[in-house]
Amino acid sequence: MAGPIIVMVAGVLVAAAGLLGWLGKLPRNSVAGVRTASTMRSERAFTVGNRVAGPAVVAGGLAAVAGGVLALVLDSLGWVLAGVAAMVVLVVAGGVAGSRAAARLDD
């Protein structure tokens, strides 16, 4: 039972960071958000990169939450794995898109 709950909590945290980035309210930091060379070079690059990544990161976090809920309701840990896999794919895709968007800036 701990596995699905841990995945749900992680999903909520990922989704919250993605939402803050999407809204442009995530300050440049060394813990959360897209932190690549291109996004960390300026405040503007960090904001743009995380705004671009935000929707995919939020979707990834919500996928993890859904996987955890389904695992609890249906008593199947396969949903935990599916939720985590979906979160990883979506967060990586968002991070790549955000990093590329930041790299295109003329800062």
C-alpha positions as protocol buffer text, in pm:
chain_id: "A"
residue {
  index: 1
  type: MET
  ca { x: 0 y: 0 z: 0 }
}
residue {
  index: 2
  type: ALA
  ca { x: 292 y: 239 z: 56 }
}
residue {
  index: 3
  type: GLY
  ca { x: 401 y: 225 z: -311 }
}
residue {
  index: 4
  type: PRO
  ca { x: 86 y: 381 z: -457 }
}
residue {
  index: 5
  type: ILE
  ca { x: 78 y: 649 z: -189 }
}
residue {
  index: 6
  type: ILE
  ca { x: 442 y: 742 z: -246 }
}
residue {
  index: 7
  type: VAL
  ca { x: 379 y: 763 z: -621 }
}
residue {
  index: 8
  type: MET
  ca { x: 71 y: 983 z: -564 }
}
residue {
  index: 9
  type: VAL
  ca { x: 265 y: 1221 z: -338 }
}
residue {
  index: 10
  type: ALA
  ca { x: 550 y: 1239 z: -589 }
}
residue {
  index: 11
  type: GLY
  ca { x: 297 y: 1304 z: -865 }
}
residue {
  index: 12
  type: VAL
  ca { x: 140 y: 1591 z: -672 }
}
residue {
  index: 13
  type: LEU
  ca { x: 483 y: 1747 z: -613 }
}
residue {
  index: 14
  type: VAL
  ca { x: 581 y: 1711 z: -980 }
}
residue {
  index: 15
  type: ALA
  ca { x: 247 y: 1853 z: -1095 }
}
residue {
  index: 16
  type: ALA
  ca { x: 278 y: 2147 z: -854 }
}
residue {
  index: 17
  type: ALA
  ca { x: 627 y: 2231 z: -979 }
}
residue {
  index: 18
  type: GLY
  ca { x: 503 y: 2200 z: -1338 }
}
residue {
  index: 19
  type: LEU
  ca { x: 209 y: 2430 z: -1269 }
}
residue {
  index: 20
  type: LEU
  ca { x: 433 y: 2692 z: -1108 }
}
residue {
  index: 21
  type: GLY
  ca { x: 665 y: 2674 z: -1407 }
}
residue {
  index: 22
  type: TRP
  ca { x: 376 y: 2694 z: -1652 }
}
residue {
  index: 23
  type: LEU
  ca { x: 244 y: 3004 z: -1475 }
}
residue {
  index: 24
  type: GLY
  ca { x: 590 y: 3164 z: -1468 }
}
residue {
  index: 25
  type: LYS
  ca { x: 592 y: 3163 z: -1087 }
}
residue {
  index: 26
  type: LEU
  ca { x: 874 y: 2912 z: -1032 }
}
residue {
  index: 27
  type: PRO
  ca { x: 1187 y: 3102 z: -929 }
}
residue {
  index: 28
  type: ARG
  ca { x: 1520 y: 2995 z: -1074 }
}
residue {
  index: 29
  type: ASN
  ca { x: 1663 y: 2746 z: -825 }
}
residue {
  index: 30
  type: SER
  ca { x: 1876 y: 2433 z: -799 }
}
residue {
  index: 31
  type: VAL
  ca { x: 1598 y: 2192 z: -702 }
}
residue {
  index: 32
  type: ALA
  ca { x: 1283 y: 2217 z: -914 }
}
residue {
  index: 33
  type: GLY
  ca { x: 1204 y: 2289 z: -1276 }
}
residue {
  index: 34
  type: VAL
  ca { x: 1396 y: 2243 z: -1598 }
}
residue {
  index: 35
  type: ARG
  ca { x: 1758 y: 2308 z: -1499 }
}
residue {
  index: 36
  type: THR
  ca { x: 1974 y: 2273 z: -1806 }
}
residue {
  index: 37
  type: ALA
  ca { x: 2258 y: 2495 z: -1925 }
}
residue {
  index: 38
  type: SER
  ca { x: 2019 y: 2677 z: -2156 }
}
residue {
  index: 39
  type: THR
  ca { x: 1751 y: 2741 z: -1892 }
}
residue {
  index: 40
  type: MET
  ca { x: 1990 y: 2838 z: -1613 }
}
residue {
  index: 41
  type: ARG
  ca { x: 2172 y: 3106 z: -1810 }
}
residue {
  index: 42
  type: SER
  ca { x: 1917 y: 3377 z: -1719 }
}
residue {
  index: 43
  type: GLU
  ca { x: 1591 y: 3441 z: -1538 }
}
residue {
  index: 44
  type: ARG
  ca { x: 1414 y: 3485 z: -1870 }
}
residue {
  index: 45
  type: ALA
  ca { x: 1550 y: 3158 z: -2008 }
}
residue {
  index: 46
  type: PHE
  ca { x: 1444 y: 2972 z: -1693 }
}
residue {
  index: 47
  type: THR
  ca { x: 1095 y: 3120 z: -1710 }
}
residue {
  index: 48
  type: VAL
  ca { x: 1050 y: 3047 z: -2081 }
}
residue {
  index: 49
  type: GLY
  ca { x: 1186 y: 2693 z: -2051 }
}
residue {
  index: 50
  type: ASN
  ca { x: 960 y: 2608 z: -1761 }
}
residue {
  index: 51
  type: ARG
  ca { x: 655 y: 2768 z: -1922 }
}
residue {
  index: 52
  type: VAL
  ca { x: 707 y: 2549 z: -2227 }
}
residue {
  index: 53
  type: ALA
  ca { x: 770 y: 2238 z: -2017 }
}
residue {
  index: 54
  type: GLY
  ca { x: 484 y: 2309 z: -1776 }
}
residue {
  index: 55
  type: PRO
  ca { x: 191 y: 2139 z: -1950 }
}
residue {
  index: 56
  type: ALA
  ca { x: 380 y: 1813 z: -2004 }
}
residue {
  index: 57
  type: VAL
  ca { x: 519 y: 1817 z: -1649 }
}
residue {
  index: 58
  type: VAL
  ca { x: 173 y: 1875 z: -1503 }
}
residue {
  index: 59
  type: ALA
  ca { x: 35 y: 1591 z: -1716 }
}
residue {
  index: 60
  type: GLY
  ca { x: 317 y: 1366 z: -1597 }
}
residue {
  index: 61
  type: GLY
  ca { x: 246 y: 1441 z: -1234 }
}
residue {
  index: 62
  type: LEU
  ca { x: -124 y: 1378 z: -1283 }
}
residue {
  index: 63
  type: ALA
  ca { x: -47 y: 1049 z: -1461 }
}
residue {
  index: 64
  type: ALA
  ca { x: 147 y: 935 z: -1154 }
}
residue {
  index: 65
  type: VAL
  ca { x: -140 y: 1035 z: -925 }
}
residue {
  index: 66
  type: ALA
  ca { x: -386 y: 849 z: -1147 }
}
residue {
  index: 67
  type: GLY
  ca { x: -163 y: 541 z: -1150 }
}
residue {
  index: 68
  type: GLY
  ca { x: -144 y: 545 z: -771 }
}
residue {
  index: 69
  type: VAL
  ca { x: -519 y: 586 z: -732 }
}
residue {
  index: 70
  type: LEU
  ca { x: -591 y: 306 z: -980 }
}
residue {
  index: 71
  type: ALA
  ca { x: -342 y: 81 z: -802 }
}
residue {
  index: 72
  type: LEU
  ca { x: -525 y: 135 z: -474 }
}
residue {
  index: 73
  type: VAL
  ca { x: -875 y: 99 z: -617 }
}
residue {
  index: 74
  type: LEU
  ca { x: -802 y: -199 z: -841 }
}
residue {
  index: 75
  type: ASP
  ca { x: -544 y: -358 z: -608 }
}
residue {
  index: 76
  type: SER
  ca { x: -289 y: -388 z: -888 }
}
residue {
  index: 77
  type: LEU
  ca { x: 66 y: -254 z: -867 }
}
residue {
  index: 78
  type: GLY
  ca { x: 85 y: -258 z: -1246 }
}
residue {
  index: 79
  type: TRP
  ca { x: -92 y: 78 z: -1240 }
}
residue {
  index: 80
  type: VAL
  ca { x: 187 y: 223 z: -1025 }
}
residue {
  index: 81
  type: LEU
  ca { x: 441 y: 121 z: -1287 }
}
residue {
  index: 82
  type: ALA
  ca { x: 226 y: 261 z: -1567 }
}
residue {
  index: 83
  type: GLY
  ca { x: 180 y: 591 z: -1382 }
}
residue {
  index: 84
  type: VAL
  ca { x: 551 y: 626 z: -1308 }
}
residue {
  index: 85
  type: ALA
  ca { x: 644 y: 537 z: -1668 }
}
residue {
  index: 86
  type: ALA
  ca { x: 399 y: 793 z: -1805 }
}
residue {
  index: 87
  type: MET
  ca { x: 533 y: 1055 z: -1564 }
}
residue {
  index: 88
  type: VAL
  ca { x: 893 y: 992 z: -1667 }
}
residue {
  index: 89
  type: VAL
  ca { x: 814 y: 1008 z: -2039 }
}
residue {
  index: 90
  type: LEU
  ca { x: 608 y: 1327 z: -2007 }
}
residue {
  index: 91
  type: VAL
  ca { x: 852 y: 1505 z: -1775 }
}
residue {
  index: 92
  type: VAL
  ca { x: 1149 y: 1422 z: -1998 }
}
residue {
  index: 93
  type: ALA
  ca { x: 959 y: 1534 z: -2310 }
}
residue {
  index: 94
  type: GLY
  ca { x: 862 y: 1859 z: -2139 }
}
residue {
  index: 95
  type: GLY
  ca { x: 1217 y: 1914 z: -2019 }
}
residue {
  index: 96
  type: VAL
  ca { x: 1359 y: 1865 z: -2366 }
}
residue {
  index: 97
  type: ALA
  ca { x: 1103 y: 2104 z: -2517 }
}
residue {
  index: 98
  type: GLY
  ca { x: 1167 y: 2361 z: -2245 }
}
residue {
  index: 99
  type: SER
  ca { x: 1544 y: 2338 z: -2280 }
}
residue {
  index: 100
  type: ARG
  ca { x: 1519 y: 2382 z: -2657 }
}
residue {
  index: 101
  type: ALA
  ca { x: 1289 y: 2682 z: -2618 }
}
residue {
  index: 102
  type: ALA
  ca { x: 1532 y: 2845 z: -2377 }
}
residue {
  index: 103
  type: ALA
  ca { x: 1825 y: 2775 z: -2612 }
}
residue {
  index: 104
  type: ARG
  ca { x: 1648 y: 2966 z: -2892 }
}
residue {
  index: 105
  type: LEU
  ca { x: 1639 y: 3288 z: -2687 }
}
residue {
  index: 106
  type: ASP
  ca { x: 1877 y: 3571 z: -2771 }
}
residue {
  index: 107
  type: ASP
  ca { x: 1967 y: 3654 z: -2409 }
}
